[in-house]
Amino acid sequence: MSSLALRGPYWVTVRQYRRTLWLAGAVVVLALAVIGGLRIWDLQTPDVHLEGGFTHPSNDNRGYGTLRMAMEYFSMAMVLLPLLVGAFVAGPLIARELESGTYKLSLTQSISPARWLGSKLRTATAAALATTLLLMTVYALGWARAGGSSRLHWSDRGSYEATGTALLGYVLLAVAVGALVGQLIRRTLVAMAVTGGVVGLVLLILGALRWDFLPVTTITGPAVENASVLAMPEDGLIMGQGLISTFGNRLPGWFCFPEGAPAGACRTDEPIAAQYLDYHPRSHFWPTQLIETGIVLALAALALFAAFRVLRARHP
């Protein structure tokens, strides 16, 4: 057992931030208690059986409604998790020691600067990934019941991150960016704010671009009076819909068939040939997750490389 015990700078890091580790564990336990308790409450009211063998939660099932609301807040919290991890690494873990000069004590104990930083980042990474995985497991417990409902679609912000690999990539990016920013700024609060801003910016940019990684699936149909609306899989993500002119131009919106117009007449200057609908099927979830995770891990590797370059430059 002694060989498995933490030693040297790892033991110091865990000992120094044991309250933060206990807080992370308490958050996981609290999340499990809330989601688990709501699942039990939800089970107390039977579902309503519909025609065709389908079931639907009863309107009187307050447990299900509360579970859905809790999962919506849980989704937002999971998106913010990388920002919190990055802020902690940049501030209390790195910048505060550089700002106060306490890191010098570690360097006098026959520990190289690279080992000092490496031990801190490995400990922080292990704790952050473990906490994230446990929270994702708790999230999956609620997702098994409430997933797919309003504002909990597989493509929604929060649900998307918490049910795939992207969130783990963002946590690793947050650790790397925190290590870099903490060394560059060396001011605890400023480093925390900057790191949170950088990680949040990456989240926003990739969140806006992720559905452009793969080509959409397009379905078309006739654009005639009383034509049925194009049908896509129930769990698809609509990316665009509209009309196609006889010249092949795509026209957004549903401005065809004004009142009193003859069948098939939409505009005098642009005759309409068909209607279209672009969407991402559920099968695009994992390819998109893996592409985004790869991009985030590449950014994390660059930030980590830069962090050790800065360390070697300032502490040769």
N, C-alpha and C positions, 0 to 999 in steps of 0.2 A: 504493500500500500504506500510505503514511503516514496517509491519511485514515481507514483502517480500524483504525489502532492505537488502543489505549486511551489516554486522556488525562486529566489532572487528577485528580479524586477517584476515578475508576474505576481508573486505573492504580495509585493509592496503595492502594486496597482490595485489588486483586488481588495486588499486591506484598506487602502486609502479611499476607495469609492464603494465600500461595502453598503453604505446607505442607499446609494443609487441602485445597486444591484437588488437590494431588498425591495426598493420601490418598484422596480421593473417586475419583480415576481408578484408583488401585491397587485399591480395592474392586471396581470394575467389572471390571477385568482378572482379578482373582482369581475373581469369580463366573463369568465367562465360561470361565475355565480349568477350574473344577470341573464346571460343568454340561456344557460341551462335552466334557470328558474322559469324564464318565459316560455321555453319549450314545454316544460311540465305543465304550466298553466294552460298553454294552448291545447294540450292533449285532453284537458278536462271537458272540452266541448266537441262533440262529433262533427265531422264535415257533412255538408249537404250533398246528397247524391243526385247527379243530373242525368239526363238522358244520354245514352251512348256510353255509359260506364264511367263518366267523368265525375269528379268530386270537386267541391268548392268550399272554402271555409265559411262557416255560418256567419250571418251578419251579427249574431249575438256573441260571437267569439271575441271577447275583449283581449284575451291573451294573444291571439294572432295579430290583432291590430297593434298592440303594444310591442310585440316582437318586431313587426315591420318597421315601426318608428325607431326602435332601438338599433336595428340593423342599418338604417339610414345614417344615424349618428355614428355608428361604428365604422361605416364606410368612410365617412369624412375623416375620422380619427386615424384610420389606416393610411390615408393619403398624407396626412401630416407627420406620420411616424418618421420618415427619413429626415425631415427638417429638424425634428427633435434630436435624433441621433447625431446629425451633423453639427448642430449647435453645441451639444455636450462635448463632442470630441474637440471641436475648435476652441471652445471656451475653457471649461474646468479641466479638461484632460491635457491640453497642450498650452494654450496661450497663458493661462493663469500661472503655470509653473515657469514659463519663460519670463513673464512679467515680474514675478516675485523673486526669481532667481533660484528657486528651490531645486531646479533641475541640476544645478551645479553639484549638489550633494550626491546625487546618483552617479555623476560622472567621476567623482572621486573614489567610488567603490569598485574600481577596475571594470567599469562598464563603458563600452564605447557609445558615442552618440547614436549610432545606427541601432545598436542593441537596445538602448533606452527607448528610442522611438518605436522600434519594432515590437518590443514587448507590450507597450501601451496599445498599439494599434491591434495586435493580435488579441489581446484581452478584450478590448472594446468590440472588435469584430465578432468574436465568439459570443459575447453577451448579447449584442444587438441581433445577430442572426437567430440565436436561440429564442429570444423574446419575440421576434417577428414570426418565427415558425409556430410558436405556441399560440400567438394571437390569430394567425391564419387558420390554425386548427379550430379555435373557438369560433371564428367567423364562419368556417365551413359548417359547424353545427347549426348555426342559425340560417345559413344559406340553403341548407338542405330542405328547409321548410318555406322560407320567404323568398328564395331566389326566383327570379323571373317575374315577380310582381312589379307594380308601378314603382319607378325610381330605383329598382333593384334588378335592372336588366344586366345581362352579362357584359354589355359594352359600356355601361355607365361608369363614370369616374368614381373610384373607390371600390366598387364591385369588381371592376376589371383588374385593378392592381392586387386586390386581396385574394383573388382566386387563381392567380397564376404565378409565374416566376419573376415578373417585372419588379414587384415590390422588393424582393431580395436583392435584385440588382441595384435598385435605388438606395437601399440601406448601405450596400458596399460603396457606392458612389459617395454617399454622405460621409462615411468614415474617411475616405481618401481626400475629399475636398476639405473636410474639417482639419485634417492633418496639415494640408498645404496652407490654408488660410490662417490657421492658428500660429504657424511659424512666421508667416509674412507680416501679420498685423501685430501680434504679441500684446493685444489688449483684449481682455476677456469678453466684455460685453460687445465691443465692436466686431470681434471675430465671430461671435455667435450670430450677430445680426447679418453679417456679410455671408456667412456660410448658409444660413437659412434662406437668404435671398438667392444665392447661386443655385442651390438644390431645388428651390421652388421654381426658379426660372426654367431649369431643365425639365422639371415635371410638366410645366405649362407648355413648353415648346413641343416636347415629344407627345404629350397628350393631344395637341392639336394636329400633329402630323401622323399619328399612328395608323389612322385608317386610310392613309395614302400609301402604305407599304405594299399592299397587295391590290391588284386590280379588282374593281367591283364586278359583281354579277349583274347582268342587265336582262330584263325581260321586256318584251314589247307586245302590243296588242292593237287592235283597230281603234281608231278615233272617230267613231260615229255616234250619232245621237242615241242615248240610252245604253251605250256600251258599258259593260261591267268594269269595275275598277280592277286593275291588275293585282293579282294575288301573289304574294311571296310567302315563304315559310314563316310560321307564326313568330319564331324567335329571331328573325332576321333584323338587321340594322339598316334602315332606309338612309341612303346617302343623297338621293335626288330623284325627282320625278317631274314629268312634264309632257310636252308634245314634240313631235318630229314633223317638220314640214316636208313637202314633196321635194324640196331642194336638199334635204338631208340636214337641215339646221335644227338644233335643239332649242326649244322655246320653253322657258321655265313657267311653272304655274299652271293653273287650270282655268284658262280664259276662253276655252272653246264653248260652242253652243250657246250663244246669247239668246235670250228669250225671243221667240218669234223667228229665229234663223232656221233655214232649211237644214235637213240632215247633212252632216259633214261640213257645214260652213262654219268657219271660225273667224277668219280675217280675209279681207279682200286682197291684201298685198302679200299674204303668206298662206297659201292653202295647206291644210294639215293632212298628213298621211297616216300617222300613227301616234300612239302614246307610249311612253317608256317609264321604267322604274329601275333605278340603280340601288343595289343593296349588298351588304356583306352577310353571307350565311354564317351560322354558328360555327361551321367548320373552319372559318378564318381566325377563330380565337387563338388557338395554340400557335399557328405560324406567326401571327402578329406578336404574340407574347415573346416568342423566341427571338424574333428580329429585334424587337425593342430591348429585350434583355441583353442581347449581344452588343447593341449600341451603347447601352448604359455601362456595361462592363468594360468596354473599350475606353470610355471616358474616365471610368474609375482607375483603370490601369495608368492612363496618362497623368491623372492627378496624383496618384501614388508615386509614380516615377519622379514627377516634379517635386513632390514633398521631400524625397530623399536627396534629390539634387540640391535643394535649398539647404538641407541639413548639412550635407558635406561641404557646401560652400561657406557656411557660417561656423561650422565646427569641424575643421579638417582633422 
